[in-house]
């Protein structure tokens, strides 16, 4: 009987130890048609976001002890299944902040990235019809993950990542600024 209790205690301890090694995705809140696949591990938040539509998706995480050893890396693959391209994509943070930017890449696509402590806005020159990588989810040489600042945080603290395609009205407000920039660039060339 004692050996059974020992084995049971060992299995319970093993179950708890493996579940406490990574930022835990508690839930994701998105409209039907968007799907999240979580690949997070100790010290790393990583996921795929498949967009069937352009409504926002919120991913809610709980920090584990192993995530507090240093900055937490962040990478994501955003896959556009909607059939329509989007000109911009935003990652917003709540409850945590960026410690350092990483790379953003799309296949044969010119893009620009604007980031602050709590937001990263990716603008695609021709709209993104397929997918892009935020950070380095496929481990390609020369690319790097974004880093999240865990200083001052504890195991059990929560944070959220809000992934969204901005509403057309937001893009429409930015359009005159972009056109003005293009006109200035053309005047300098010619």
Backbone as CSV, one residue per row, in Angstrom:
resi,resn,N_x,N_y,N_z,CA_x,CA_y,CA_z,C_x,C_y,C_z
1,UNK,0.818,-1.189,0.000,0.000,0.000,0.000,0.864,1.256,0.000
2,UNK,1.969,1.231,0.719,2.850,2.388,0.795,3.461,2.694,-0.571
3,UNK,3.806,1.663,-1.326,4.393,1.883,-2.650,3.382,2.546,-3.586
4,UNK,2.096,2.194,-3.485,1.066,2.835,-4.308,0.936,4.316,-3.970
5,UNK,0.986,4.648,-2.688,0.922,6.064,-2.292,2.136,6.825,-2.801
6,UNK,3.307,6.199,-2.761,4.527,6.832,-3.242,4.441,7.092,-4.740
7,UNK,3.968,6.110,-5.495,3.837,6.268,-6.951,2.803,7.333,-7.278
8,UNK,1.664,7.324,-6.578,0.632,8.334,-6.804,1.153,9.729,-6.512
9,UNK,1.859,9.883,-5.401,2.427,11.194,-5.043,3.427,11.651,-6.099
10,UNK,4.228,10.713,-6.601,5.193,11.051,-7.650,4.520,11.497,-8.928
11,UNK,3.447,10.808,-9.330,2.724,11.195,-10.535,2.056,12.559,-10.386
12,UNK,1.493,12.839,-9.222,0.876,14.147,-8.971,1.936,15.239,-9.024
13,UNK,3.075,15.006,-8.388,4.160,16.002,-8.420,4.648,16.234,-9.838
14,UNK,4.762,15.157,-10.623,5.184,15.297,-12.018,4.174,16.093,-12.830
15,UNK,2.893,15.841,-12.615,1.849,16.579,-13.332,1.913,18.061,-13.012
16,UNK,2.094,18.398,-11.742,2.166,19.814,-11.374,3.450,20.452,-11.874
17,UNK,4.553,19.732,-11.861,5.812,20.327,-12.304,5.796,20.595,-13.800
18,UNK,5.188,19.717,-14.612,5.169,19.968,-16.050,4.209,21.082,-16.406
19,UNK,3.151,21.289,-15.643,2.203,22.337,-15.974,2.682,23.716,-15.546
20,UNK,3.732,23.786,-14.743,4.173,25.088,-14.256,5.406,25.602,-14.985
21,UNK,5.706,25.050,-16.157,6.918,25.444,-16.852,6.732,26.545,-17.886
22,UNK,5.531,26.916,-18.195,5.345,27.894,-19.266,4.219,28.853,-18.935
23,UNK,4.295,30.039,-19.578,3.161,30.957,-19.481,1.952,30.182,-19.970
24,UNK,0.958,30.133,-19.157,-0.206,29.296,-19.429,-1.279,30.114,-20.126
25,UNK,-1.671,29.682,-21.334,-2.782,30.325,-22.037,-4.060,29.883,-21.343
26,UNK,-4.702,30.798,-20.631,-5.910,30.487,-19.886,-7.096,30.398,-20.829
27,UNK,-7.228,31.386,-21.714,-8.301,31.370,-22.701,-7.993,32.381,-23.793
28,UNK,-8.738,32.263,-24.876,-8.660,33.259,-25.937,-10.085,33.637,-26.289
29,UNK,-10.280,34.917,-26.449,-11.608,35.459,-26.719,-11.601,36.017,-28.138
30,UNK,-12.283,35.329,-29.032,-12.359,35.819,-30.406,-13.675,35.393,-31.018
31,UNK,-13.979,36.008,-32.128,-15.207,35.663,-32.842,-15.041,34.311,-33.518
32,UNK,-16.150,33.701,-33.834,-16.117,32.432,-34.559,-15.358,32.631,-35.868
33,UNK,-14.554,31.653,-36.208,-13.772,31.743,-37.438,-12.307,32.020,-37.194
34,UNK,-11.938,32.519,-36.016,-10.544,32.726,-35.656,-10.131,31.617,-34.692
35,UNK,-8.948,31.049,-34.908,-8.489,29.945,-34.067,-7.077,30.220,-33.558
36,UNK,-6.821,29.827,-32.311,-5.514,29.989,-31.692,-4.957,28.612,-31.363
37,UNK,-3.704,28.371,-31.747,-2.986,27.159,-31.364,-1.790,27.601,-30.540
38,UNK,-1.710,27.131,-29.304,-0.681,27.562,-28.361,0.519,26.625,-28.400
39,UNK,1.737,27.200,-28.515,2.983,26.435,-28.498,3.906,26.930,-27.381
40,UNK,3.385,27.620,-26.393,4.205,28.223,-25.351,5.000,27.174,-24.582
41,UNK,6.191,27.582,-24.132,7.080,26.732,-23.343,7.709,27.609,-22.261
42,UNK,8.533,27.039,-21.426,9.172,27.801,-20.353,9.904,29.009,-20.929
43,UNK,9.550,30.192,-20.478,10.209,31.414,-20.908,9.814,31.902,-22.288
44,UNK,8.810,31.278,-22.900,8.437,31.652,-24.265,6.932,31.566,-24.460
45,UNK,6.378,32.629,-25.037,4.983,32.639,-25.467,5.012,32.516,-26.978
46,UNK,4.338,31.489,-27.503,4.338,31.256,-28.936,2.987,30.679,-29.330
47,UNK,2.442,31.203,-30.424,1.135,30.721,-30.871,0.945,31.000,-32.353
48,UNK,0.004,30.254,-32.942,-0.490,30.528,-34.286,-1.869,31.143,-34.125
49,UNK,-2.151,32.154,-34.932,-3.468,32.769,-34.963,-3.983,32.673,-36.392
50,UNK,-5.008,31.855,-36.597,-5.617,31.690,-37.915,-6.844,32.590,-37.990
51,UNK,-6.798,33.573,-38.898,-7.866,34.564,-39.015,-8.869,34.162,-40.090
52,UNK,-10.063,33.764,-39.664,-11.154,33.529,-40.592,-11.907,34.813,-40.865
53,UNK,-11.754,35.775,-39.938,-12.338,37.107,-40.100,-11.434,38.102,-39.369
54,UNK,-11.731,39.358,-39.472,-10.831,40.381,-38.948,-11.247,40.940,-37.589
55,UNK,-12.090,40.252,-36.853,-12.421,40.711,-35.505,-11.234,40.434,-34.585
56,UNK,-11.108,41.222,-33.535,-9.991,41.092,-32.618,-10.017,39.794,-31.827
57,UNK,-8.835,39.348,-31.423,-8.683,38.162,-30.585,-7.843,38.548,-29.378
58,UNK,-8.328,38.219,-28.190,-7.589,38.467,-26.953,-7.127,37.142,-26.381
59,UNK,-5.822,37.038,-26.127,-5.242,35.847,-25.531,-4.846,36.193,-24.098
60,UNK,-5.353,35.445,-23.129,-5.091,35.702,-21.714,-4.148,34.645,-21.151
61,UNK,-3.046,35.101,-20.547,-2.008,34.214,-20.031,-1.824,34.400,-18.525
62,UNK,-1.327,33.354,-17.862,-0.913,33.400,-16.461,0.565,33.042,-16.430
63,UNK,1.375,33.876,-15.777,2.804,33.611,-15.661,3.060,32.473,-14.683
64,UNK,4.046,31.647,-15.026,4.508,30.576,-14.156,5.897,30.955,-13.632
65,UNK,6.354,30.272,-12.618,7.651,30.573,-11.992,8.790,30.556,-13.014
66,UNK,8.791,29.578,-13.927,9.865,29.445,-14.912,9.912,30.608,-15.909
67,UNK,8.842,31.373,-16.007,8.801,32.500,-16.948,9.476,33.749,-16.401
68,UNK,9.847,33.732,-15.123,10.346,34.937,-14.468,11.866,35.023,-14.440
69,UNK,12.565,34.069,-15.044,14.024,34.046,-15.016,14.641,35.184,-15.819
70,UNK,13.917,35.768,-16.713,14.424,36.854,-17.549,13.300,37.322,-18.436
71,UNK,13.623,38.061,-19.474,12.541,38.467,-20.381,11.868,37.235,-20.980
72,UNK,10.619,37.359,-21.237,9.804,36.295,-21.826,9.776,36.531,-23.331
73,UNK,10.154,35.528,-24.130,10.151,35.731,-25.578,8.736,35.542,-26.128
74,UNK,8.446,36.247,-27.213,7.133,36.203,-27.849,7.307,36.024,-29.349
75,UNK,6.632,35.001,-29.895,6.596,34.812,-31.346,5.216,34.310,-31.733
76,UNK,4.811,34.653,-32.938,3.495,34.233,-33.418,3.502,34.131,-34.935
77,UNK,2.715,33.213,-35.429,2.449,33.098,-36.855,1.000,33.515,-37.041
78,UNK,0.772,34.547,-37.859,-0.583,35.013,-38.138,-0.925,34.590,-39.557
79,UNK,-1.956,33.760,-39.667,-2.336,33.167,-40.946,-3.681,33.755,-41.377
80,UNK,-3.721,34.340,-42.562,-4.924,34.987,-43.073,-5.737,33.979,-43.889
81,UNK,-6.855,33.516,-43.320,-7.738,32.575,-44.004,-8.991,33.257,-44.560
82,UNK,-9.066,34.573,-44.440,-10.290,35.302,-44.778,-10.532,35.440,-46.277
83,UNK,-9.479,35.346,-47.079,-9.622,35.577,-48.512,-9.458,37.035,-48.903
84,UNK,-9.337,37.934,-47.926,-9.127,39.366,-48.187,-7.811,39.782,-47.537
85,UNK,-7.080,40.672,-48.185,-5.837,41.135,-47.580,-6.136,42.258,-46.586
86,UNK,-5.233,42.427,-45.628,-5.367,43.521,-44.672,-4.115,44.383,-44.713
87,UNK,-4.281,45.708,-44.603,-3.137,46.615,-44.713,-2.353,46.781,-43.405
88,UNK,-2.974,46.465,-42.277,-2.297,46.688,-41.000,-2.746,45.640,-39.986
89,UNK,-1.853,45.359,-39.029,-2.165,44.434,-37.941,-1.530,44.974,-36.675
90,UNK,-2.229,44.848,-35.553,-1.719,45.351,-34.266,-1.655,44.242,-33.225
91,UNK,-0.584,44.266,-32.441,-0.487,43.477,-31.218,-0.436,44.460,-30.063
92,UNK,-1.413,44.414,-29.171,-1.441,45.276,-27.998,-1.255,44.440,-26.743
93,UNK,-0.587,45.004,-25.754,-0.326,44.301,-24.501,-1.091,44.944,-23.357
94,UNK,-1.567,44.106,-22.444,-2.216,44.575,-21.221,-1.639,43.772,-20.061
95,UNK,-1.125,44.464,-19.036,-0.579,43.794,-17.869,0.890,43.435,-17.982
96,UNK,1.485,43.685,-19.124,2.911,43.431,-19.362,3.337,44.397,-20.462
97,UNK,4.656,44.553,-20.661,5.109,45.466,-21.710,6.252,44.844,-22.494
98,UNK,6.511,45.401,-23.671,7.638,44.942,-24.472,8.941,45.394,-23.821
99,UNK,9.908,44.492,-23.741,11.246,44.839,-23.269,12.132,45.206,-24.457
100,UNK,11.924,44.519,-25.578,12.715,44.792,-26.786,11.953,44.297,-28.007
101,UNK,12.042,45.039,-29.110,11.380,44.575,-30.334,12.169,43.440,-30.982
102,UNK,11.480,42.648,-31.763,12.108,41.592,-32.547,11.841,41.854,-34.012
103,UNK,11.851,40.815,-34.794,11.618,40.975,-36.224,10.166,40.664,-36.574
104,UNK,9.752,41.178,-37.709,8.463,40.852,-38.313,8.768,40.579,-39.774
105,UNK,8.267,39.458,-40.288,8.547,39.135,-41.682,7.316,38.561,-42.357
106,UNK,7.217,38.868,-43.636,6.151,38.345,-44.482,6.793,37.937,-45.793
107,UNK,6.214,36.984,-46.465,6.784,36.493,-47.704,6.629,37.535,-48.810
108,UNK,7.765,37.891,-49.434,7.835,38.873,-50.527,6.959,40.092,-50.267
109,UNK,7.163,40.709,-49.143,6.280,41.794,-48.721,7.094,42.887,-48.038
110,UNK,6.923,44.122,-48.477,7.507,45.256,-47.776,6.573,45.630,-46.642
111,UNK,7.143,45.839,-45.482,6.332,46.204,-44.327,7.104,47.158,-43.444
112,UNK,6.381,47.840,-42.574,7.008,48.700,-41.574,6.383,48.383,-40.220
113,UNK,7.172,48.603,-39.174,6.720,48.303,-37.813,6.904,49.538,-36.963
114,UNK,5.867,49.901,-36.259,5.887,50.989,-35.295,5.575,50.369,-33.944
115,UNK,6.430,50.568,-32.943,6.157,49.936,-31.657,6.427,50.875,-30.492
116,UNK,5.733,50.598,-29.395,5.932,51.289,-28.130,6.009,50.198,-27.061
117,UNK,5.978,50.582,-25.798,6.025,49.581,-24.731,4.814,48.657,-24.745
118,UNK,3.670,49.131,-25.240,2.431,48.364,-25.127,1.761,48.038,-26.455
119,UNK,2.388,48.399,-27.578,1.741,48.172,-28.862,2.783,47.983,-29.963
120,UNK,2.461,47.089,-30.904,3.262,46.935,-32.112,2.297,46.969,-33.290
121,UNK,2.478,47.936,-34.180,1.623,48.091,-35.358,2.442,47.755,-36.597
122,UNK,1.969,46.779,-37.351,2.637,46.349,-38.573,1.814,46.851,-39.753
123,UNK,2.455,47.578,-40.670,1.787,48.093,-41.857,2.405,47.419,-43.081
124,UNK,1.572,46.836,-43.922,2.014,46.129,-45.125,1.835,47.036,-46.333
125,UNK,2.871,47.152,-47.146,2.828,48.051,-48.296,1.694,47.709,-49.256
126,UNK,1.446,46.436,-49.482,0.430,46.020,-50.444,-0.692,45.210,-49.809
127,UNK,-0.831,45.259,-48.504,-1.816,44.418,-47.826,-1.272,43.008,-47.689
128,UNK,-1.655,42.314,-46.650,-1.169,40.955,-46.442,-2.266,39.949,-46.792
129,UNK,-2.068,39.185,-47.866,-3.091,38.220,-48.260,-2.925,36.836,-47.624
130,UNK,-1.740,36.510,-47.091,-1.488,35.139,-46.655,-1.120,35.026,-45.178
131,UNK,0.116,35.323,-44.834,0.566,35.169,-43.447,1.799,36.023,-43.183
132,UNK,2.050,36.239,-41.889,3.293,36.882,-41.490,3.745,36.309,-40.163
133,UNK,5.029,36.527,-39.880,5.629,36.018,-38.650,6.020,37.177,-37.764
134,UNK,5.558,37.127,-36.530,5.886,38.123,-35.517,6.902,37.466,-34.606
135,UNK,8.149,37.949,-34.647,9.227,37.260,-33.950,9.796,36.187,-34.851
136,UNK,10.209,35.069,-34.263,10.845,34.009,-35.033,10.245,32.643,-34.701
137,UNK,8.961,32.422,-35.023,8.343,31.148,-34.661,8.893,29.943,-35.431
138,UNK,9.532,30.169,-36.584,10.058,29.058,-37.377,11.578,28.910,-37.254
139,UNK,12.187,29.648,-36.333,13.623,29.537,-36.014,14.529,29.746,-37.218
140,UNK,14.293,30.820,-37.963,15.105,31.177,-39.118,16.283,32.027,-38.646
141,UNK,17.485,31.720,-39.130,18.667,32.506,-38.768,18.476,33.975,-39.129
142,UNK,18.936,34.859,-38.274,18.868,36.288,-38.514,17.579,36.942,-38.037
143,UNK,16.624,36.164,-37.573,15.376,36.721,-37.044,15.356,36.531,-35.530
144,UNK,14.616,37.407,-34.847,14.590,37.323,-33.386,13.178,37.517,-32.846
145,UNK,12.933,36.898,-31.697,11.657,37.048,-31.013,11.557,38.424,-30.371
146,UNK,10.338,38.860,-30.137,10.087,40.039,-29.337,10.235,39.618,-27.877
147,UNK,10.624,40.539,-27.004,10.802,40.214,-25.586,9.791,40.967,-24.742
148,UNK,9.231,40.264,-23.757,8.286,40.850,-22.812,8.982,41.019,-21.469
149,UNK,8.773,42.157,-20.834,9.422,42.499,-19.567,8.647,41.892,-18.398
150,UNK,9.275,40.940,-17.695,8.632,40.300,-16.540,9.169,40.833,-15.219
151,UNK,10.033,41.845,-15.256,10.586,42.367,-14.001,9.462,42.913,-13.119
152,UNK,9.522,42.581,-11.840,8.507,43.021,-10.885,7.245,42.176,-10.901
153,UNK,7.203,41.171,-11.769,6.010,40.314,-11.849,6.247,39.032,-11.045
154,UNK,5.168,38.353,-10.714,5.232,37.123,-9.921,4.479,36.007,-10.627
155,UNK,4.787,34.785,-10.233,4.028,33.640,-10.727,2.567,33.835,-10.323
156,UNK,1.670,33.610,-11.262,0.245,33.812,-11.021,-0.274,35.129,-11.567
157,UNK,0.639,36.084,-11.879,0.206,37.338,-12.495,-0.318,37.047,-13.902
158,UNK,-1.255,37.851,-14.344,-1.856,37.645,-15.655,-1.495,38.782,-16.611
159,UNK,-1.534,38.473,-17.891,-1.383,39.494,-18.926,-2.165,39.048,-20.152
160,UNK,-2.431,39.997,-21.039,-3.202,39.709,-22.249,-2.487,40.266,-23.474
161,UNK,-2.674,39.575,-24.576,-2.219,40.038,-25.888,-3.476,40.204,-26.738
162,UNK,-3.663,41.421,-27.266,-4.818,41.700,-28.122,-4.296,41.798,-29.547
163,UNK,-4.762,40.887,-30.402,-4.336,40.841,-31.794,-5.515,41.263,-32.655
164,UNK,-5.283,42.285,-33.510,-6.417,42.788,-34.283,-6.001,43.466,-35.577
165,UNK,-6.888,43.394,-36.530,-6.790,44.194,-37.744,-7.572,45.460,-37.447
166,UNK,-6.944,46.651,-37.570,-7.672,47.887,-37.257,-8.910,48.047,-38.134
167,UNK,-9.899,48.703,-37.571,-11.133,48.971,-38.320,-10.836,49.873,-39.512
168,UNK,-11.600,49.727,-40.583,-11.376,50.569,-41.769,-11.402,52.058,-41.459
169,UNK,-12.196,52.485,-40.475,-12.238,53.910,-40.145,-10.897,54.384,-39.608
170,UNK,-10.195,53.543,-38.856,-8.867,53.896,-38.346,-7.886,54.009,-39.500
171,UNK,-7.968,53.066,-40.427,-7.092,53.099,-41.594,-7.399,54.322,-42.447
172,UNK,-8.670,54.648,-42.599,-9.056,55.809,-43.394,-8.482,57.098,-42.809
173,UNK,-8.393,57.182,-41.498,-7.805,58.363,-40.874,-6.310,58.461,-41.156
174,UNK,-5.652,57.319,-41.293,-4.213,57.311,-41.537,-3.872,57.489,-43.012
175,UNK,-4.803,57.208,-43.907,-4.560,57.264,-45.338,-4.031,58.614,-45.813
176,UNK,-4.611,59.751,-45.390,-4.056,61.041,-45.834,-2.600,61.242,-45.405
177,UNK,-2.245,60.749,-44.228,-0.855,60.859,-43.770,0.077,60.033,-44.652
178,UNK,-0.349,58.827,-44.984,0.465,57.977,-45.854,0.609,58.587,-47.244
179,UNK,-0.466,59.099,-47.802,-0.404,59.728,-49.126,0.496,60.961,-49.121
180,UNK,0.405,61.731,-48.055,1.274,62.902,-47.927,2.744,62.500,-47.889
181,UNK,3.044,61.426,-47.159,4.416,60.920,-47.100,4.905,60.448,-48.442
182,UNK,4.049,59.781,-49.198,4.421,59.325,-50.536,4.690,60.500,-51.478
183,UNK,3.878,61.555,-51.367,4.077,62.726,-52.233,5.410,63.392,-51.921
184,UNK,5.754,63.507,-50.647,7.029,64.102,-50.263,8.174,63.254,-50.780
185,UNK,8.065,61.935,-50.673,9.130,61.041,-51.150,9.314,61.153,-52.664
186,UNK,8.224,61.276,-53.408,8.316,61.415,-54.862,8.969,62.730,-55.249
187,UNK,8.638,63.796,-54.532,9.248,65.106,-54.838,10.752,65.061,-54.614
188,UNK,11.187,64.346,-53.577,12.627,64.254,-53.290,13.344,63.439,-54.349
189,UNK,12.670,62.428,-54.912,13.291,61.597,-55.947,13.391,62.345,-57.268
190,UNK,12.368,63.112,-57.567,12.308,63.756,-58.900,12.770,65.120,-58.843
